[in-house]
Structures are given as structure tokens and as C-alpha cells.
Amino acid sequence: MIQTLKVVRHLMTKVSNARSEWKFVAVDMAGHGLSSHRPPGVFYTFPAYVADVRRIIEALQWKRFSIIGHSMGGNVAGMFSALYPDMVDSVVLLDSYGFLPTDSKDLHKAMTRGFEEMLQFEKNKEEKSAKVYTYENAVMRLLAANPSLSEQSAHILLERGLTRVEGGVVFTRDYRINLKNIARLSLEQSLELQSRIRARILVVLAEEGFEKMFSEPEQKKFTSVLLQGYKDRQGRVVNVPGDHHVHLNTPENVAQIVTDFLQEEATLQSINTAMDTQSAKL
């Protein structure tokens, strides 16, 4: 989830023994891919994304499921699994820690920056229209902004990241998704939410991934605490070679690990069902 269906397929088709009866629903979150943008003046926050996922689950009429999230999507997956623990069987965090705490003394700085960035965006938007690119230039623009992406990965993302207009293509994303997130959690709040997760947990970290490339210096001290929290709950933490987009650039480094983990869940469910049936007969 959280990436497009193409990305999920790209990941899972690398595994020859993936269960054919598994159903995957991959979502373009609001402001991403082909999904709608939030209304003018509305911020993109993790709680709002969690609410979106809850609406999707309601529409699908799912009672229990597993959730996979990469990067930002991992934070959505972590928060959702904490707020709705009875719904989630397993949660897979791809180069994500499930939560991204902010030091309490810096909360006001992050929130103020988010407000100011929104105000500046709104001023600039009145003066600018969406920039039109050739497809080749759009690929170059995406790769320049995301140097860890391979060119093949860029093409995959742009299948749902561009729309054709007169004279070329424009990016479909809402540029507000890049503004500073104003809904922040302290480490204490993150650990409290983490403690409420009852799902099986798999954390897959890229050796050249999130912590090295994106984490703010003051946040790095929180990652070991979060990882220990997962381990204390029998969560599994695996390090793999690759960068932040390892699941997309080199899915073979990730796919078998994820599939084996989910296969274990399916096996446990089958055993429990068999035991319940046997108990009913007795």
C-alpha cells in the first residue's frame, strides 16, 4: 500500500512462489499519483492520511488485513496499526520506522515552519501555473529531485505521476505534500502509540536508506529506541543492501523477505482456523 499498484506488482512478481490468492490494493494517497488533492488551505498530515485509509477499508468492507508502507506510508501504517490494532494482522515497514518523532523542544519550530511554508505556497500559486514538461524532461526532473531512484523506477512512478496536457505533460502531485508536516509527535507519544500495535511487525531497513539520507540529525537518536520497541514486541528487523527506494530499484532484495513474512501469517491463520474447527467438533 501507499505506493502505486505498479510498484507493488513490480515487487511481488519477483517472487515465484507468491500466493496467487493474495489480494493487493495499492493506494495513491491524497495529493499523490492520480488521487485528488486536498482542498485549498488544507494541510497534508499523517492523521489525515490515516483517516483516508480508514475510509478505504470501510469501502472495501475489510475486517482484517495486513498493511505495507514505504517511507511516509510506513508512518501512516504505523499510526493506523496503533489506532486500529484489531484490524491489522501484520504490518511491514519498508525503510521506515512507523513513526518519526520530533524533539518536544522543537515542536513549535516545525509547526511554525509548516504554517509559513503554506502561506508562501499560496502566494506563489497565485502567480504561477503548472509547468509543462516534455516526458523526457519530466523524467530528468524526477531523478534530480530523487537521486536514489533508478531510471526504470522513475518511469514506473511516472505512469501515474504525469498527465498529458496541450504541449506536453504536467506532474499530478500536489506540491503541498512537500511542505513541513505540522502534526508532530514527540518520542513519548510515538512510543505510547507503538505500544498499542498488536500486529506482527517486519521492519526492512536499507543500508543506504532513510536514516543516512533523510533523517534530521536530532531524529537519529530516536530510531534505535523505536527499533528496540519493535524487537521487545517480537518484531523482526532486517537490514538489506540498497537505498531508500530499494523496494522499487532492486525489489529482489526485499520481495522474498516480505513474502515469507506474510506467508507465515497465512500459515498461522490456517492453523488457527483448523484448531477452531476441531474445537467446534469436540
N, C-alpha and C positions, 0 to 999 in steps of 0.2 A: 504494500500500500504506500501511498504518499508519492511515489514516482508513477510514471505513466504505465499503462498495460504493456506497452512495447518493452519497457525496461524489465518488468517482471518476467515476461516471456524470454527475454534475452538471458536473464539469469537462470531460469528454471530449465530451459531447453538444453543447457549444458550438462544436465544430469539425465543419464539414460534410464535410470530406474525410478524417476519421479512418479508418484502415484497419479494415475490418469484420472481418478475420481476426485481429486482435489479441485476445488473451485477458487480461483483467484479474482478478486475485484480490486483493481488499481485505480486510484482516485487522483485526478488533477485537483489539488486543493484550491480554494478560492484565490483568485489572483494569479494562478499558475496554469500553464497549458491552455486548454480550451474552456476552462471553467470561468464563471462570471467573476467580475471584480466587485469588491465591496463598494457600497455607495460612497459618494463624496464625503470627506470629513471623517470617515470611519477608519480606525486603526486595525492593522493585522496583528493579532495577539494569539498566543498559544491557547488560552481558554476558548477563544472564538473558533479556532480550528478544531478543538475537542468537541465543541457543540456541533460543528459541521459533521464530524464523524458519527456522532450520536444520531443525527438526523438520517444519515446514510444507513446506519444499522436498523433504524426504525423502518425505513422504506424497504429494506431487504427482508425485514421480519426475521432477522437472525437472533437467536438466543445466546449462542456461544460460538466463539470463533478465535482464531489466532491473528495476530497483527504484526506486520513487519514495517519498520520505519527507518529511513536513512536520514542522518543529519537532523535537520529541522523536524522531519517526520518522526524521527526517533523520540524527540521531545514530546511530540503530540502523542505518540504511542505510549510513552511512559506515564504521562499525565492521565490519559484515558484509562490505562490499566489500573491506575491508583484510584480513580474516581468511580470506575465500574468494575471492580475486581471479580464480580460473579459472572461477567460476560466473557472474560478473556481466559482462554486455555493456555496459550503460550504467547510470549512477546519476544520478537527478535529486533535487536538494536544494531543497525549497520553503521559503524563508525559514529556512534552516538552514545551518550551516557544516560539518556532518558530524561535528564533534567540538566539545566545549565544555570547553576546558582550565581548570584551576584552578591558581593560583599555588602552587608547591610549598610555600611557607611557610604557606599557608592550608589545606593538605590536612587537617591534624589538626582544624581548626575545623569544616570541613564534615562530616567523618566523625563527630565528637562530637555535632554538632547533629543529624545523622540518627539516631544511636542514641537520643538523648534524646527526639526527637520520636516515635520508635516507642514508647518506654516510656510517654510521656504519652498517646499514642493508645490503647494497650492499657488504661490505667487508665480513660480516659474511655469506652471502648467498653463496659466492664462496667456503666456507669451509664446508657447511652443506647441507645435503639433507633432504627432507621432512621426519619427524619422523613417523614411522609406529606404530600404536596402535592396541590393541585388542578393540573390540567395548566397552567392559566394562570399560577399561582404558580411552577410549575417553570420555565416559560419565563423569567419575571422573574428567578428566582434564577440561572439560567444566564447571562443577559445582564448581571446585576450583577457576576458573577464574571469575565465575559469581555467587557468593554466594546467590544472590537473586533469582536465578532460582530454581524451584521445579524440582524433578527428572523427572516427567512427561513432564514438559516443555522442559527439556534437550533432551528427546527422540524426541519430536516434531521438535525441531530445527535441530537435527542431521539427520533427514530424508533427508534434503538437504544440510547438513553441512559436510557430510562424503562421501568419495568414496572408493570403495574397490580396494585394490592392493594386490600383492602377499605377503602373510604373515599377512594380517590384513586390516586396514583402515587408511586413512590419512584425515586430515581436508582439506576441499575445499577452505576455505577462504584465501585471500591474507593477509599475516601478515603485509603488509604495511598499511592496514586500521587502525592499532593501532598507527601509527606514529602521531606525533603532526601535527595538521592541520595548514598549512602555510597561508591559505587565511582567514584572520581575519577581523572582523567588529568592529568598535567602537560602543558605545551606541548611539551616534548621528546618525551614518549610519544605525544602526538597526531600530531606531525609524522612520527614513525617509522611509525606505522600508516598515515597518509596516503600516505607514500611507497610503500606496498605495493599501493595501488589501481591496477589496470591497466585498469579500465573507462573508457569515455568519461564525462566529467563535465559536468553542467549545474547551475549554481547560480543559482537565481532568488530575488533579494532584493527584498522590498517596501520602498519608500522610507520608509514609516512603520511598519516592521515590527519584527522581533526585536531588532535592536541598540538601537533607540531605546526600546523598551518594556520589554524583559525582561532584557537582559544586565546582570550585575553590573558596576560600574564597572571593577574590576580585570581583568575578562574582555575588555573592549572593545579593549584593546591587543593581544589575541591574534588578533582577527578578520582584520586586514589581513595578518598573517603566514600564516594558513590560506588566505585567498583567493589570495595570491601563490603558495602551494604548488600550488593547483589550476591556476593560469594557467601555471606552469612546466611542467605536465604537459599542456599544450594544452587544459586545461579551459575551459569557457565560463562567464562570469559576466555575468548580465543583471540590471539593475535595472528594476523595474516600479512604476507608481503603485499604491498600495494599502497596506493594513495587514497585520498578522501573519496574518490569515485571508483574504488576497487570493484564494487559490485557491478559496475557498468563497464569499466575499462577492461577488467580481467575477471569476468564472472566465475570462471573456473576455480578461482581462489576461494570463492565464497559458497557457491551453489551446493556442493556436496555437504558442507558443514551445516547449512541451513536445512537442507532436505533431510539429512539424518536426524537432526534435532526434531523436526516436525514429524518425521516417521515414528520416532519414539513416542510422541504424544498420541499419534493414531493407534499405535500398538497398545498403549496404556488404556485408551478408551475402549478398544476391542476387548481387552481382558476384563475391564470393569463391567462392560455390558454382559459378557459371558457369565461373570460371577453373579450379577444381579438376576440374570435369567435362571441360573441354577438355584439361587436362594428362593426365588419365587416358586420353583417347582417343589422345593422341600417344604 
